[in-house]
């Protein structure tokens, strides 16, 4: 009978303990809920405070952002105005520079077109010149033309003659007359074929053959000039061989000194256009000096005649001085006689007649006006 009681007591105790525990747990839960509520309320209050502070800060930040935005807008507008102004100026300057560059480019294009036209004309002239130089007769006419231009520009018409005929019936291309009356012969032909062959030679053998041909042709032409145009007592002692190409002249002097020496021994001077101009200038000076010498001789003769006239004038002046001295002496004698006549007239005027009474006034003798005047 005890066991059920104990079991019931135990169950009761257990229930009481469970109830106590449940109460304690409920009290703890309630206290915990109170603490959580207080903490939640404090958190809500703190959150409200933070929200209020955050609102104030957000409002301040909004005002600051609005101010900064206005300043940024103003700065952006000023910067845009400045950029627009600079861009406008830059575009204006660039447009002006572009217009100037285009204008200069247009001018240069015009110059280039003119130069191209000149080059085209020069190419055509070179082609025609090549065709002229390829023909012997035309080449001679070309050299003759250049020779005539140089001579006509530098000398008066009576100082030269083209195709002048000498006593041996030879006719140089030009004859320039010097003060002694002897003409200076100028030949305008030269062997261009040998020079062209030398320039077009590709190998050493061809060059040697062309050089030998050049020496042979020039030697033959120099001999013809010396034989035809140098006549003792009729022409000058030298003749000129005109080469109407500066490059050919330079090539001769640089690579063919033996030809130049042979021309010197043959009394033939090889001249280029520039040297021919110099020779024409020297001839001008020679003729000017000759005219000055002739004028000096005339002046010397006239000075001699002037001295003779001065001597005759001096003799005549001396004779005039002698005659003037004699006339002066005669004038002195005449003055002396005039003084004597005057003195005698004065004495005659002062004469008184004797035998007249003292009471009577003295009667003056009338003196003729001629005697009173010293006659």
C-alpha angles and dihedrals in degrees: 000000000000096000097066090047092051090046091050091045090050091049089048092049089048091050090047091048090047090049091048089048091047091050091048090048091048091049090049091048091049092048089047090050090050092050090047090049092050091046089047091049091047089048090049090049091046090047090050090050092047090046090052092048090045091051090051091048091045090051091049090047089048091052091046091047090049090051092045090047091052091048090046090049091050092046091046090050092048091047091048091049091049092046090047091050093047090044091051091048091045091049091048091048091044090049091050092046090046091050091047091047091048090048091049090045089051091050091048090048089052089050090046090050090049091047091048089051090049090048090050091049090045091051089051090047091048090051091050089044090052090050089048094049091047090062116068095212093046090045090054090049089050093052090044090052094052090045092051092049093052094045095044092050094050108037137047118253096255093055099069144029129198119225090010113184117230127203091265090057092250117135119209117204090246136006119199114199116222125200093268090061096245114124124234108224119220122191119201100191125097135171101259095167092069092048091049092048090051092051093047094047111119105184134043092253093052090046092051091049092048091048091050090049091049092052091047095048094046092046090052093047092047089051091052092051093048093047098045106033104035110077117166112243093004106063134027119279091248134053129198126231107203117212107190093206126075092201093054090048092050092046091052093051094043101046107018109047090151090064091051091049091047090051089050091052090048088052091243119130117207109217134184123210092270093048090047089055089051091049090050089051091051090050089052090053091047092052091045091051090048091052089048091051091050090048090047091053090050091048090049091052092047090049089053091052089047091054090051089051090049091053091050090047090051091052092048092048090051090051090048089050090053092049090046091052091050091048090049091053090049089050090052090053090048091052091050091052090048091052091051091050090050092051091050091050090051091053091048090052091054096050116119123201116241123228097040117129119259093231092059117084117252113264113221117219111236111242117210114249090240092059092042090056091055096264 
